[in-house]
Amino acid sequence: MKAAPIMREMAKYPHEFEQLLVHTGQHYDDNMSKVFFKDLELPQPDIYLGVGSGSHGQQTARVMLVFEPAPRSARSRVRKW
């Protein structure tokens, strides 16, 4: 959720940046996530990892495992410089 102000600023420059929002899904309460997205006026995530709850170590490990292939599916959308 710390990304909200950065995403708003980047949105001012659509020809310079293409945003890709990834939601880890680490909150086991779906309503809590929806409230964050609504209150912070964030768009729907492009990628949802569905990590779920667990210890910090477990969540971090799941994020790393699930996230690794995710950007590959979006790579064709990422602008090359």
mmCIF file of the N, C-alpha and C atoms, coordinates in Angstrom:
data_MODEL
# 
_entry.id   MODEL 
# 
loop_
_atom_site.group_PDB 
_atom_site.id 
_atom_site.type_symbol 
_atom_site.label_atom_id 
_atom_site.label_alt_id 
_atom_site.label_comp_id 
_atom_site.label_asym_id 
_atom_site.label_entity_id 
_atom_site.label_seq_id 
_atom_site.pdbx_PDB_ins_code 
_atom_site.Cartn_x 
_atom_site.Cartn_y 
_atom_site.Cartn_z 
_atom_site.occupancy 
_atom_site.B_iso_or_equiv 
_atom_site.pdbx_formal_charge 
_atom_site.auth_seq_id 
_atom_site.auth_comp_id 
_atom_site.auth_asym_id 
_atom_site.auth_atom_id 
_atom_site.pdbx_PDB_model_num 
ATOM 1   N N  . MET A 1 1  ? 0.804   -1.178  0.000   1.00 0.00 ? 1  MET A N  1 
ATOM 2   C CA . MET A 1 1  ? 0.000   0.000   0.000   1.00 0.00 ? 1  MET A CA 1 
ATOM 3   C C  . MET A 1 1  ? 0.860   1.259   0.000   1.00 0.00 ? 1  MET A C  1 
ATOM 4   N N  . LYS A 1 2  ? 2.122   1.078   0.282   1.00 0.00 ? 2  LYS A N  1 
ATOM 5   C CA . LYS A 1 2  ? 3.038   2.214   0.217   1.00 0.00 ? 2  LYS A CA 1 
ATOM 6   C C  . LYS A 1 2  ? 3.232   2.679   -1.214  1.00 0.00 ? 2  LYS A C  1 
ATOM 7   N N  . ALA A 1 3  ? 2.792   1.863   -2.150  1.00 0.00 ? 3  ALA A N  1 
ATOM 8   C CA . ALA A 1 3  ? 2.966   2.183   -3.568  1.00 0.00 ? 3  ALA A CA 1 
ATOM 9   C C  . ALA A 1 3  ? 1.963   3.214   -4.064  1.00 0.00 ? 3  ALA A C  1 
ATOM 10  N N  . ALA A 1 4  ? 0.880   3.455   -3.340  1.00 0.00 ? 4  ALA A N  1 
ATOM 11  C CA . ALA A 1 4  ? -0.197  4.327   -3.823  1.00 0.00 ? 4  ALA A CA 1 
ATOM 12  C C  . ALA A 1 4  ? 0.293   5.707   -4.260  1.00 0.00 ? 4  ALA A C  1 
ATOM 13  N N  . PRO A 1 5  ? 1.047   6.455   -3.441  1.00 0.00 ? 5  PRO A N  1 
ATOM 14  C CA . PRO A 1 5  ? 1.477   7.781   -3.898  1.00 0.00 ? 5  PRO A CA 1 
ATOM 15  C C  . PRO A 1 5  ? 2.451   7.712   -5.077  1.00 0.00 ? 5  PRO A C  1 
ATOM 16  N N  . ILE A 1 6  ? 3.260   6.675   -5.116  1.00 0.00 ? 6  ILE A N  1 
ATOM 17  C CA . ILE A 1 6  ? 4.199   6.519   -6.240  1.00 0.00 ? 6  ILE A CA 1 
ATOM 18  C C  . ILE A 1 6  ? 3.428   6.222   -7.516  1.00 0.00 ? 6  ILE A C  1 
ATOM 19  N N  . MET A 1 7  ? 2.428   5.359   -7.416  1.00 0.00 ? 7  MET A N  1 
ATOM 20  C CA . MET A 1 7  ? 1.625   5.023   -8.595  1.00 0.00 ? 7  MET A CA 1 
ATOM 21  C C  . MET A 1 7  ? 0.861   6.236   -9.109  1.00 0.00 ? 7  MET A C  1 
ATOM 22  N N  . ARG A 1 8  ? 0.336   7.046   -8.185  1.00 0.00 ? 8  ARG A N  1 
ATOM 23  C CA . ARG A 1 8  ? -0.385  8.255   -8.614  1.00 0.00 ? 8  ARG A CA 1 
ATOM 24  C C  . ARG A 1 8  ? 0.546   9.204   -9.363  1.00 0.00 ? 8  ARG A C  1 
ATOM 25  N N  . GLU A 1 9  ? 1.753   9.360   -8.859  1.00 0.00 ? 9  GLU A N  1 
ATOM 26  C CA . GLU A 1 9  ? 2.712   10.257  -9.518  1.00 0.00 ? 9  GLU A CA 1 
ATOM 27  C C  . GLU A 1 9  ? 3.122   9.701   -10.877 1.00 0.00 ? 9  GLU A C  1 
ATOM 28  N N  . MET A 1 10 ? 3.393   8.408   -10.944 1.00 0.00 ? 10 MET A N  1 
ATOM 29  C CA . MET A 1 10 ? 3.787   7.792   -12.217 1.00 0.00 ? 10 MET A CA 1 
ATOM 30  C C  . MET A 1 10 ? 2.670   7.881   -13.253 1.00 0.00 ? 10 MET A C  1 
ATOM 31  N N  . ALA A 1 11 ? 1.419   7.845   -12.795 1.00 0.00 ? 11 ALA A N  1 
ATOM 32  C CA . ALA A 1 11 ? 0.277   7.913   -13.710 1.00 0.00 ? 11 ALA A CA 1 
ATOM 33  C C  . ALA A 1 11 ? 0.223   9.242   -14.459 1.00 0.00 ? 11 ALA A C  1 
ATOM 34  N N  . LYS A 1 12 ? 0.898   10.246  -13.940 1.00 0.00 ? 12 LYS A N  1 
ATOM 35  C CA . LYS A 1 12 ? 0.948   11.547  -14.615 1.00 0.00 ? 12 LYS A CA 1 
ATOM 36  C C  . LYS A 1 12 ? 1.809   11.494  -15.871 1.00 0.00 ? 12 LYS A C  1 
ATOM 37  N N  . TYR A 1 13 ? 2.579   10.430  -16.027 1.00 0.00 ? 13 TYR A N  1 
ATOM 38  C CA . TYR A 1 13 ? 3.510   10.298  -17.150 1.00 0.00 ? 13 TYR A CA 1 
ATOM 39  C C  . TYR A 1 13 ? 3.280   8.974   -17.878 1.00 0.00 ? 13 TYR A C  1 
ATOM 40  N N  . PRO A 1 14 ? 2.113   8.799   -18.490 1.00 0.00 ? 14 PRO A N  1 
ATOM 41  C CA . PRO A 1 14 ? 1.783   7.506   -19.100 1.00 0.00 ? 14 PRO A CA 1 
ATOM 42  C C  . PRO A 1 14 ? 2.693   7.106   -20.252 1.00 0.00 ? 14 PRO A C  1 
ATOM 43  N N  . HIS A 1 15 ? 3.342   8.077   -20.881 1.00 0.00 ? 15 HIS A N  1 
ATOM 44  C CA . HIS A 1 15 ? 4.243   7.743   -21.989 1.00 0.00 ? 15 HIS A CA 1 
ATOM 45  C C  . HIS A 1 15 ? 5.628   7.332   -21.497 1.00 0.00 ? 15 HIS A C  1 
ATOM 46  N N  . GLU A 1 16 ? 5.889   7.562   -20.228 1.00 0.00 ? 16 GLU A N  1 
ATOM 47  C CA . GLU A 1 16 ? 7.192   7.235   -19.651 1.00 0.00 ? 16 GLU A CA 1 
ATOM 48  C C  . GLU A 1 16 ? 7.174   5.937   -18.845 1.00 0.00 ? 16 GLU A C  1 
ATOM 49  N N  . PHE A 1 17 ? 6.035   5.639   -18.241 1.00 0.00 ? 17 PHE A N  1 
ATOM 50  C CA . PHE A 1 17 ? 5.952   4.492   -17.341 1.00 0.00 ? 17 PHE A CA 1 
ATOM 51  C C  . PHE A 1 17 ? 4.745   3.626   -17.663 1.00 0.00 ? 17 PHE A C  1 
ATOM 52  N N  . GLU A 1 18 ? 4.930   2.332   -17.592 1.00 0.00 ? 18 GLU A N  1 
ATOM 53  C CA . GLU A 1 18 ? 3.814   1.401   -17.617 1.00 0.00 ? 18 GLU A CA 1 
ATOM 54  C C  . GLU A 1 18 ? 3.822   0.689   -16.274 1.00 0.00 ? 18 GLU A C  1 
ATOM 55  N N  . GLN A 1 19 ? 2.755   0.833   -15.537 1.00 0.00 ? 19 GLN A N  1 
ATOM 56  C CA . GLN A 1 19 ? 2.695   0.268   -14.201 1.00 0.00 ? 19 GLN A CA 1 
ATOM 57  C C  . GLN A 1 19 ? 2.170   -1.160  -14.224 1.00 0.00 ? 19 GLN A C  1 
ATOM 58  N N  . LEU A 1 20 ? 2.699   -1.942  -13.313 1.00 0.00 ? 20 LEU A N  1 
ATOM 59  C CA . LEU A 1 20 ? 2.260   -3.318  -13.127 1.00 0.00 ? 20 LEU A CA 1 
ATOM 60  C C  . LEU A 1 20 ? 2.078   -3.510  -11.624 1.00 0.00 ? 20 LEU A C  1 
ATOM 61  N N  . LEU A 1 21 ? 0.845   -3.629  -11.188 1.00 0.00 ? 21 LEU A N  1 
ATOM 62  C CA . LEU A 1 21 ? 0.550   -3.738  -9.763  1.00 0.00 ? 21 LEU A CA 1 
ATOM 63  C C  . LEU A 1 21 ? 0.414   -5.208  -9.372  1.00 0.00 ? 21 LEU A C  1 
ATOM 64  N N  . VAL A 1 22 ? 1.223   -5.615  -8.408  1.00 0.00 ? 22 VAL A N  1 
ATOM 65  C CA . VAL A 1 22 ? 1.217   -6.997  -7.924  1.00 0.00 ? 22 VAL A CA 1 
ATOM 66  C C  . VAL A 1 22 ? 0.690   -7.001  -6.491  1.00 0.00 ? 22 VAL A C  1 
ATOM 67  N N  . HIS A 1 23 ? -0.333  -7.798  -6.246  1.00 0.00 ? 23 HIS A N  1 
ATOM 68  C CA . HIS A 1 23 ? -0.917  -7.936  -4.906  1.00 0.00 ? 23 HIS A CA 1 
ATOM 69  C C  . HIS A 1 23 ? -0.465  -9.286  -4.349  1.00 0.00 ? 23 HIS A C  1 
ATOM 70  N N  . THR A 1 24 ? 0.212   -9.263  -3.206  1.00 0.00 ? 24 THR A N  1 
ATOM 71  C CA . THR A 1 24 ? 0.724   -10.511 -2.639  1.00 0.00 ? 24 THR A CA 1 
ATOM 72  C C  . THR A 1 24 ? -0.380  -11.410 -2.107  1.00 0.00 ? 24 THR A C  1 
ATOM 73  N N  . GLY A 1 25 ? -1.497  -10.818 -1.674  1.00 0.00 ? 25 GLY A N  1 
ATOM 74  C CA . GLY A 1 25 ? -2.563  -11.635 -1.096  1.00 0.00 ? 25 GLY A CA 1 
ATOM 75  C C  . GLY A 1 25 ? -2.200  -12.165 0.271   1.00 0.00 ? 25 GLY A C  1 
ATOM 76  N N  . GLN A 1 26 ? -1.328  -11.453 0.985   1.00 0.00 ? 26 GLN A N  1 
ATOM 77  C CA . GLN A 1 26 ? -0.874  -11.935 2.284   1.00 0.00 ? 26 GLN A CA 1 
ATOM 78  C C  . GLN A 1 26 ? -1.897  -11.696 3.388   1.00 0.00 ? 26 GLN A C  1 
ATOM 79  N N  . HIS A 1 27 ? -2.874  -10.838 3.146   1.00 0.00 ? 27 HIS A N  1 
ATOM 80  C CA . HIS A 1 27 ? -3.918  -10.634 4.152   1.00 0.00 ? 27 HIS A CA 1 
ATOM 81  C C  . HIS A 1 27 ? -4.984  -11.694 3.957   1.00 0.00 ? 27 HIS A C  1 
ATOM 82  N N  . TYR A 1 28 ? -5.248  -12.440 4.993   1.00 0.00 ? 28 TYR A N  1 
ATOM 83  C CA . TYR A 1 28 ? -6.216  -13.522 4.887   1.00 0.00 ? 28 TYR A CA 1 
ATOM 84  C C  . TYR A 1 28 ? -7.646  -13.007 4.848   1.00 0.00 ? 28 TYR A C  1 
ATOM 85  N N  . ASP A 1 29 ? -7.839  -11.705 5.121   1.00 0.00 ? 29 ASP A N  1 
ATOM 86  C CA . ASP A 1 29 ? -9.171  -11.102 5.074   1.00 0.00 ? 29 ASP A CA 1 
ATOM 87  C C  . ASP A 1 29 ? -9.318  -10.336 3.767   1.00 0.00 ? 29 ASP A C  1 
ATOM 88  N N  . ASP A 1 30 ? -10.086 -10.893 2.845   1.00 0.00 ? 30 ASP A N  1 
ATOM 89  C CA . ASP A 1 30 ? -10.267 -10.284 1.533   1.00 0.00 ? 30 ASP A CA 1 
ATOM 90  C C  . ASP A 1 30 ? -10.888 -8.900  1.641   1.00 0.00 ? 30 ASP A C  1 
ATOM 91  N N  . ASN A 1 31 ? -11.776 -8.699  2.615   1.00 0.00 ? 31 ASN A N  1 
ATOM 92  C CA . ASN A 1 31 ? -12.411 -7.392  2.785   1.00 0.00 ? 31 ASN A CA 1 
ATOM 93  C C  . ASN A 1 31 ? -11.398 -6.322  3.159   1.00 0.00 ? 31 ASN A C  1 
ATOM 94  N N  . MET A 1 32 ? -10.387 -6.691  3.969   1.00 0.00 ? 32 MET A N  1 
ATOM 95  C CA . MET A 1 32 ? -9.362  -5.733  4.350   1.00 0.00 ? 32 MET A CA 1 
ATOM 96  C C  . MET A 1 32 ? -8.605  -5.266  3.109   1.00 0.00 ? 32 MET A C  1 
ATOM 97  N N  . SER A 1 33 ? -8.258  -6.173  2.232   1.00 0.00 ? 33 SER A N  1 
ATOM 98  C CA . SER A 1 33 ? -7.559  -5.813  1.004   1.00 0.00 ? 33 SER A CA 1 
ATOM 99  C C  . SER A 1 33 ? -8.416  -4.893  0.146   1.00 0.00 ? 33 SER A C  1 
ATOM 100 N N  . LYS A 1 34 ? -9.701  -5.221  0.016   1.00 0.00 ? 34 LYS A N  1 
ATOM 101 C CA . LYS A 1 34 ? -10.600 -4.396  -0.798  1.00 0.00 ? 34 LYS A CA 1 
ATOM 102 C C  . LYS A 1 34 ? -10.701 -2.984  -0.246  1.00 0.00 ? 34 LYS A C  1 
ATOM 103 N N  . VAL A 1 35 ? -10.739 -2.852  1.090   1.00 0.00 ? 35 VAL A N  1 
ATOM 104 C CA . VAL A 1 35 ? -10.811 -1.535  1.717   1.00 0.00 ? 35 VAL A CA 1 
ATOM 105 C C  . VAL A 1 35 ? -9.560  -0.732  1.389   1.00 0.00 ? 35 VAL A C  1 
ATOM 106 N N  . PHE A 1 36 ? -8.384  -1.358  1.482   1.00 0.00 ? 36 PHE A N  1 
ATOM 107 C CA . PHE A 1 36 ? -7.143  -0.659  1.150   1.00 0.00 ? 36 PHE A CA 1 
ATOM 108 C C  . PHE A 1 36 ? -7.173  -0.153  -0.287  1.00 0.00 ? 36 PHE A C  1 
ATOM 109 N N  . PHE A 1 37 ? -7.541  -1.004  -1.208  1.00 0.00 ? 37 PHE A N  1 
ATOM 110 C CA . PHE A 1 37 ? -7.559  -0.618  -2.613  1.00 0.00 ? 37 PHE A CA 1 
ATOM 111 C C  . PHE A 1 37 ? -8.564  0.505   -2.857  1.00 0.00 ? 37 PHE A C  1 
ATOM 112 N N  . LYS A 1 38 ? -9.730  0.411   -2.234  1.00 0.00 ? 38 LYS A N  1 
ATOM 113 C CA . LYS A 1 38 ? -10.760 1.441   -2.421  1.00 0.00 ? 38 LYS A CA 1 
ATOM 114 C C  . LYS A 1 38 ? -10.326 2.761   -1.793  1.00 0.00 ? 38 LYS A C  1 
ATOM 115 N N  . ASP A 1 39 ? -9.918  2.721   -0.527  1.00 0.00 ? 39 ASP A N  1 
ATOM 116 C CA . ASP A 1 39 ? -9.547  3.945   0.185   1.00 0.00 ? 39 ASP A CA 1 
ATOM 117 C C  . ASP A 1 39 ? -8.356  4.650   -0.448  1.00 0.00 ? 39 ASP A C  1 
ATOM 118 N N  . LEU A 1 40 ? -7.416  3.884   -0.979  1.00 0.00 ? 40 LEU A N  1 
ATOM 119 C CA . LEU A 1 40 ? -6.221  4.474   -1.584  1.00 0.00 ? 40 LEU A CA 1 
ATOM 120 C C  . LEU A 1 40 ? -6.393  4.726   -3.079  1.00 0.00 ? 40 LEU A C  1 
ATOM 121 N N  . GLU A 1 41 ? -7.596  4.424   -3.595  1.00 0.00 ? 41 GLU A N  1 
ATOM 122 C CA . GLU A 1 41 ? -7.923  4.636   -5.005  1.00 0.00 ? 41 GLU A CA 1 
ATOM 123 C C  . GLU A 1 41 ? -6.917  3.949   -5.926  1.00 0.00 ? 41 GLU A C  1 
ATOM 124 N N  . LEU A 1 42 ? -6.601  2.709   -5.583  1.00 0.00 ? 42 LEU A N  1 
ATOM 125 C CA . LEU A 1 42 ? -5.692  1.907   -6.400  1.00 0.00 ? 42 LEU A CA 1 
ATOM 126 C C  . LEU A 1 42 ? -6.495  1.093   -7.408  1.00 0.00 ? 42 LEU A C  1 
ATOM 127 N N  . PRO A 1 43 ? -5.938  0.867   -8.587  1.00 0.00 ? 43 PRO A N  1 
ATOM 128 C CA . PRO A 1 43 ? -6.627  0.017   -9.559  1.00 0.00 ? 43 PRO A CA 1 
ATOM 129 C C  . PRO A 1 43 ? -6.569  -1.446  -9.118  1.00 0.00 ? 43 PRO A C  1 
ATOM 130 N N  . GLN A 1 44 ? -7.335  -2.276  -9.784  1.00 0.00 ? 44 GLN A N  1 
ATOM 131 C CA . GLN A 1 44 ? -7.259  -3.706  -9.529  1.00 0.00 ? 44 GLN A CA 1 
ATOM 132 C C  . GLN A 1 44 ? -5.846  -4.175  -9.859  1.00 0.00 ? 44 GLN A C  1 
ATOM 133 N N  . PRO A 1 45 ? -5.291  -5.101  -9.079  1.00 0.00 ? 45 PRO A N  1 
ATOM 134 C CA . PRO A 1 45 ? -3.933  -5.570  -9.371  1.00 0.00 ? 45 PRO A CA 1 
ATOM 135 C C  . PRO A 1 45 ? -3.869  -6.319  -10.701 1.00 0.00 ? 45 PRO A C  1 
ATOM 136 N N  . ASP A 1 46 ? -2.726  -6.192  -11.354 1.00 0.00 ? 46 ASP A N  1 
ATOM 137 C CA . ASP A 1 46 ? -2.483  -6.918  -12.599 1.00 0.00 ? 46 ASP A CA 1 
ATOM 138 C C  . ASP A 1 46 ? -2.178  -8.382  -12.313 1.00 0.00 ? 46 ASP A C  1 
ATOM 139 N N  . ILE A 1 47 ? -1.513  -8.612  -11.187 1.00 0.00 ? 47 ILE A N  1 
ATOM 140 C CA . ILE A 1 47 ? -1.126  -9.965  -10.793 1.00 0.00 ? 47 ILE A CA 1 
ATOM 141 C C  . ILE A 1 47 ? -1.506  -10.162 -9.333  1.00 0.00 ? 47 ILE A C  1 
ATOM 142 N N  . TYR A 1 48 ? -2.143  -11.279 -9.031  1.00 0.00 ? 48 TYR A N  1 
ATOM 143 C CA . TYR A 1 48 ? -2.506  -11.629 -7.657  1.00 0.00 ? 48 TYR A CA 1 
ATOM 144 C C  . TYR A 1 48 ? -1.759  -12.908 -7.294  1.00 0.00 ? 48 TYR A C  1 
ATOM 145 N N  . LEU A 1 49 ? -0.916  -12.840 -6.256  1.00 0.00 ? 49 LEU A N  1 
ATOM 146 C CA . LEU A 1 49 ? -0.081  -13.983 -5.890  1.00 0.00 ? 49 LEU A CA 1 
ATOM 147 C C  . LEU A 1 49 ? -0.774  -14.968 -4.954  1.00 0.00 ? 49 LEU A C  1 
ATOM 148 N N  . GLY A 1 50 ? -1.746  -14.526 -4.161  1.00 0.00 ? 50 GLY A N  1 
ATOM 149 C CA . GLY A 1 50 ? -2.470  -15.428 -3.273  1.00 0.00 ? 50 GLY A CA 1 
ATOM 150 C C  . GLY A 1 50 ? -1.606  -16.102 -2.227  1.00 0.00 ? 50 GLY A C  1 
ATOM 151 N N  . VAL A 1 51 ? -0.693  -15.359 -1.622  1.00 0.00 ? 51 VAL A N  1 
ATOM 152 C CA . VAL A 1 51 ? 0.268   -15.909 -0.656  1.00 0.00 ? 51 VAL A CA 1 
ATOM 153 C C  . VAL A 1 51 ? -0.412  -16.408 0.612   1.00 0.00 ? 51 VAL A C  1 
ATOM 154 N N  . GLY A 1 52 ? -1.402  -15.704 1.115   1.00 0.00 ? 52 GLY A N  1 
ATOM 155 C CA . GLY A 1 52 ? -2.098  -16.119 2.331   1.00 0.00 ? 52 GLY A CA 1 
ATOM 156 C C  . GLY A 1 52 ? -1.330  -15.770 3.592   1.00 0.00 ? 52 GLY A C  1 
ATOM 157 N N  . SER A 1 53 ? -1.809  -16.273 4.708   1.00 0.00 ? 53 SER A N  1 
ATOM 158 C CA . SER A 1 53 ? -1.193  -15.944 5.993   1.00 0.00 ? 53 SER A CA 1 
ATOM 159 C C  . SER A 1 53 ? -0.097  -16.940 6.341   1.00 0.00 ? 53 SER A C  1 
ATOM 160 N N  . GLY A 1 54 ? 0.656   -16.600 7.376   1.00 0.00 ? 54 GLY A N  1 
ATOM 161 C CA . GLY A 1 54 ? 1.753   -17.444 7.845   1.00 0.00 ? 54 GLY A CA 1 
ATOM 162 C C  . GLY A 1 54 ? 2.780   -16.580 8.548   1.00 0.00 ? 54 GLY A C  1 
ATOM 163 N N  . SER A 1 55 ? 3.855   -17.184 8.981   1.00 0.00 ? 55 SER A N  1 
ATOM 164 C CA . SER A 1 55 ? 4.928   -16.411 9.618   1.00 0.00 ? 55 SER A CA 1 
ATOM 165 C C  . SER A 1 55 ? 5.578   -15.525 8.557   1.00 0.00 ? 55 SER A C  1 
ATOM 166 N N  . HIS A 1 56 ? 6.358   -14.553 9.005   1.00 0.00 ? 56 HIS A N  1 
ATOM 167 C CA . HIS A 1 56 ? 7.042   -13.668 8.050   1.00 0.00 ? 56 HIS A CA 1 
ATOM 168 C C  . HIS A 1 56 ? 7.904   -14.474 7.088   1.00 0.00 ? 56 HIS A C  1 
ATOM 169 N N  . GLY A 1 57 ? 8.608   -15.451 7.626   1.00 0.00 ? 57 GLY A N  1 
ATOM 170 C CA . GLY A 1 57 ? 9.469   -16.287 6.785   1.00 0.00 ? 57 GLY A CA 1 
ATOM 171 C C  . GLY A 1 57 ? 8.681   -17.085 5.765   1.00 0.00 ? 57 GLY A C  1 
ATOM 172 N N  . GLN A 1 58 ? 7.550   -17.648 6.196   1.00 0.00 ? 58 GLN A N  1 
ATOM 173 C CA . GLN A 1 58 ? 6.719   -18.429 5.276   1.00 0.00 ? 58 GLN A CA 1 
ATOM 174 C C  . GLN A 1 58 ? 6.142   -17.549 4.173   1.00 0.00 ? 58 GLN A C  1 
ATOM 175 N N  . GLN A 1 59 ? 5.651   -16.378 4.561   1.00 0.00 ? 59 GLN A N  1 
ATOM 176 C CA . GLN A 1 59 ? 5.079   -15.470 3.564   1.00 0.00 ? 59 GLN A CA 1 
ATOM 177 C C  . GLN A 1 59 ? 6.139   -15.002 2.576   1.00 0.00 ? 59 GLN A C  1 
ATOM 178 N N  . THR A 1 60 ? 7.310   -14.649 3.084   1.00 0.00 ? 60 THR A N  1 
ATOM 179 C CA . THR A 1 60 ? 8.388   -14.193 2.207   1.00 0.00 ? 60 THR A CA 1 
ATOM 180 C C  . THR A 1 60 ? 8.781   -15.284 1.224   1.00 0.00 ? 60 THR A C  1 
ATOM 181 N N  . ALA A 1 61 ? 8.902   -16.505 1.720   1.00 0.00 ? 61 ALA A N  1 
ATOM 182 C CA . ALA A 1 61 ? 9.264   -17.626 0.845   1.00 0.00 ? 61 ALA A CA 1 
ATOM 183 C C  . ALA A 1 61 ? 8.209   -17.842 -0.233  1.00 0.00 ? 61 ALA A C  1 
ATOM 184 N N  . ARG A 1 62 ? 6.928   -17.779 0.149   1.00 0.00 ? 62 ARG A N  1 
ATOM 185 C CA . ARG A 1 62 ? 5.860   -17.981 -0.838  1.00 0.00 ? 62 ARG A CA 1 
ATOM 186 C C  . ARG A 1 62 ? 5.833   -16.855 -1.869  1.00 0.00 ? 62 ARG A C  1 
ATOM 187 N N  . VAL A 1 63 ? 6.051   -15.610 -1.416  1.00 0.00 ? 63 VAL A N  1 
ATOM 188 C CA . VAL A 1 63 ? 6.104   -14.487 -2.364  1.00 0.00 ? 63 VAL A CA 1 
ATOM 189 C C  . VAL A 1 63 ? 7.207   -14.732 -3.385  1.00 0.00 ? 63 VAL A C  1 
ATOM 190 N N  . MET A 1 64 ? 8.376   -15.128 -2.914  1.00 0.00 ? 64 MET A N  1 
ATOM 191 C CA . MET A 1 64 ? 9.501   -15.357 -3.831  1.00 0.00 ? 64 MET A CA 1 
ATOM 192 C C  . MET A 1 64 ? 9.202   -16.479 -4.819  1.00 0.00 ? 64 MET A C  1 
ATOM 193 N N  . LEU A 1 65 ? 8.625   -17.563 -4.339  1.00 0.00 ? 65 LEU A N  1 
ATOM 194 C CA . LEU A 1 65 ? 8.333   -18.704 -5.210  1.00 0.00 ? 65 LEU A CA 1 
ATOM 195 C C  . LEU A 1 65 ? 7.249   -18.388 -6.236  1.00 0.00 ? 65 LEU A C  1 
ATOM 196 N N  . VAL A 1 66 ? 6.192   -17.726 -5.791  1.00 0.00 ? 66 VAL A N  1 
ATOM 197 C CA . VAL A 1 66 ? 5.063   -17.457 -6.678  1.00 0.00 ? 66 VAL A CA 1 
ATOM 198 C C  . VAL A 1 66 ? 5.348   -16.279 -7.606  1.00 0.00 ? 66 VAL A C  1 
ATOM 199 N N  . PHE A 1 67 ? 6.120   -15.295 -7.115  1.00 0.00 ? 67 PHE A N  1 
ATOM 200 C CA . PHE A 1 67 ? 6.378   -14.097 -7.916  1.00 0.00 ? 67 PHE A CA 1 
ATOM 201 C C  . PHE A 1 67 ? 7.366   -14.348 -9.051  1.00 0.00 ? 67 PHE A C  1 
ATOM 202 N N  . GLU A 1 68 ? 8.301   -15.240 -8.858  1.00 0.00 ? 68 GLU A N  1 
ATOM 203 C CA . GLU A 1 68 ? 9.371   -15.433 -9.846  1.00 0.00 ? 68 GLU A CA 1 
ATOM 204 C C  . GLU A 1 68 ? 8.854   -15.565 -11.276 1.00 0.00 ? 68 GLU A C  1 
ATOM 205 N N  . PRO A 1 69 ? 7.882   -16.416 -11.565 1.00 0.00 ? 69 PRO A N  1 
ATOM 206 C CA . PRO A 1 69 ? 7.419   -16.524 -12.953 1.00 0.00 ? 69 PRO A CA 1 
ATOM 207 C C  . PRO A 1 69 ? 6.416   -15.441 -13.365 1.00 0.00 ? 69 PRO A C  1 
ATOM 208 N N  . ALA A 1 70 ? 5.841   -14.719 -12.412 1.00 0.00 ? 70 ALA A N  1 
ATOM 209 C CA . ALA A 1 70 ? 4.768   -13.771 -12.722 1.00 0.00 ? 70 ALA A CA 1 
ATOM 210 C C  . ALA A 1 70 ? 5.162   -12.681 -13.716 1.00 0.00 ? 70 ALA A C  1 
ATOM 211 N N  . PRO A 1 71 ? 6.279   -11.988 -13.544 1.00 0.00 ? 71 PRO A N  1 
ATOM 212 C CA . PRO A 1 71 ? 6.610   -10.926 -14.502 1.00 0.00 ? 71 PRO A CA 1 
ATOM 213 C C  . PRO A 1 71 ? 6.862   -11.447 -15.916 1.00 0.00 ? 71 PRO A C  1 
ATOM 214 N N  . ARG A 1 72 ? 7.239   -12.694 -16.041 1.00 0.00 ? 72 ARG A N  1 
ATOM 215 C CA . ARG A 1 72 ? 7.453   -13.246 -17.383 1.00 0.00 ? 72 ARG A CA 1 
ATOM 216 C C  . ARG A 1 72 ? 6.175   -13.175 -18.203 1.00 0.00 ? 72 ARG A C  1 
ATOM 217 N N  . SER A 1 73 ? 5.047   -13.408 -17.547 1.00 0.00 ? 73 SER A N  1 
ATOM 218 C CA . SER A 1 73 ? 3.775   -13.371 -18.267 1.00 0.00 ? 73 SER A CA 1 
ATOM 219 C C  . SER A 1 73 ? 3.418   -11.954 -18.687 1.00 0.00 ? 73 SER A C  1 
ATOM 220 N N  . ALA A 1 74 ? 3.967   -10.974 -17.996 1.00 0.00 ? 74 ALA A N  1 
ATOM 221 C CA . ALA A 1 74 ? 3.682   -9.580  -18.324 1.00 0.00 ? 74 ALA A CA 1 
ATOM 222 C C  . ALA A 1 74 ? 4.812   -8.943  -19.123 1.00 0.00 ? 74 ALA A C  1 
ATOM 223 N N  . ARG A 1 75 ? 5.884   -9.669  -19.345 1.00 0.00 ? 75 ARG A N  1 
ATOM 224 C CA . ARG A 1 75 ? 7.068   -9.092  -19.975 1.00 0.00 ? 75 ARG A CA 1 
ATOM 225 C C  . ARG A 1 75 ? 6.764   -8.454  -21.328 1.00 0.00 ? 75 ARG A C  1 
ATOM 226 N N  . SER A 1 76 ? 5.859   -9.027  -22.088 1.00 0.00 ? 76 SER A N  1 
ATOM 227 C CA . SER A 1 76 ? 5.552   -8.475  -23.402 1.00 0.00 ? 76 SER A CA 1 
ATOM 228 C C  . SER A 1 76 ? 4.939   -7.086  -23.291 1.00 0.00 ? 76 SER A C  1 
ATOM 229 N N  . ARG A 1 77 ? 4.392   -6.765  -22.115 1.00 0.00 ? 77 ARG A N  1 
ATOM 230 C CA . ARG A 1 77 ? 3.800   -5.444  -21.910 1.00 0.00 ? 77 ARG A CA 1 
ATOM 231 C C  . ARG A 1 77 ? 4.822   -4.419  -21.448 1.00 0.00 ? 77 ARG A C  1 
ATOM 232 N N  . VAL A 1 78 ? 5.975   -4.863  -20.981 1.00 0.00 ? 78 VAL A N  1 
ATOM 233 C CA . VAL A 1 78 ? 6.972   -3.949  -20.429 1.00 0.00 ? 78 VAL A CA 1 
ATOM 234 C C  . VAL A 1 78 ? 7.761   -3.315  -21.563 1.00 0.00 ? 78 VAL A C  1 
ATOM 235 N N  . ARG A 1 79 ? 7.822   -2.016  -21.513 1.00 0.00 ? 79 ARG A N  1 
ATOM 236 C CA . ARG A 1 79 ? 8.486   -1.259  -22.558 1.00 0.00 ? 79 ARG A CA 1 
ATOM 237 C C  . ARG A 1 79 ? 10.001  -1.408  -22.464 1.00 0.00 ? 79 ARG A C  1 
ATOM 238 N N  . LYS A 1 80 ? 10.647  -1.645  -23.567 1.00 0.00 ? 80 LYS A N  1 
ATOM 239 C CA . LYS A 1 80 ? 12.116  -1.746  -23.620 1.00 0.00 ? 80 LYS A CA 1 
ATOM 240 C C  . LYS A 1 80 ? 12.686  -0.356  -23.908 1.00 0.00 ? 80 LYS A C  1 
ATOM 241 N N  . TRP A 1 81 ? 13.789  -0.039  -23.287 1.00 0.00 ? 81 TRP A N  1 
ATOM 242 C CA . TRP A 1 81 ? 14.403  1.285   -23.496 1.00 0.00 ? 81 TRP A CA 1 
ATOM 243 C C  . TRP A 1 81 ? 15.451  1.205   -24.545 1.00 0.00 ? 81 TRP A C  1 
# 
